[in-house]
Amino acid sequence: MRLTVSVLACAVACGLVAGCGASGTGYSSNLSTLSTGSSLAAQSVPSQSKFTTIECTVTELLPADTTGLPHQRFEVQETSPDAGMNLEVDNDVTYGEEVPGIQVGDDLTIRGVEYHDPGKNGIHWTHHANVAGDAGYIETADGTIYQ
């Protein structure tokens, strides 16, 4: 029984790491495609060409998403490269760091993967995947980086 629970817990955790909790993005895991001895997280990280870096200003703080993996959520308006675009930031706080004390009006630099679903534009993968620096981050105006 203990082994079954452990294997199930591992499979669930690995599946959630791969998808990063956002829908409509095409980054869901498929456990049947894994090769023996390989890292699920390494296979599931979007390619570096999918990542973008934006400059933005926080426009609204949203309630945390506590379904599945918890995510810190807030709205931003890009100042660069797509000035005026509004995005919801879905910052995974299980595999990444929460940005403490964030306020409306804060200027940020965010590296992550944008998604565009009907009625919702957002950015996720704002955290590292396997080691610091290998995926996304959120940088505050004072230069502090959260990943």
URKAHU-V53948 format. One line per field, one symbol per residue. ss: DSSP state (H for helix, E for strand, L for the rest). phi: phi as a letter, one per 40 degrees, with the letter a starting at -180 (. if undefined). Layout:
ss->???
phi->???
This chain:
ss->LHHHHHHHHHHHHHHHHHHLLLLLLLLLLLHHHLLLLLLHHHHHLLLHHHLEEEEEEEEEELLLELLLLLEEEEEEEEEELLLLLEEEEEEELLLLLLLLLLLLLLEEEEEEEEEEELLEEEEELLLLLLLLLLLLEEEELLLLEEL
phi->.ccccccccccccccccccfgbcgbgbccbcccccdgccccccccdcdcccbbbbabcbacbcccbcgccbcbacbbcbacbdgccbccbccbcbbbcccgcbdgccbbbbabcbbbdgabaabfcbcbbadgcababbcdcgcbba
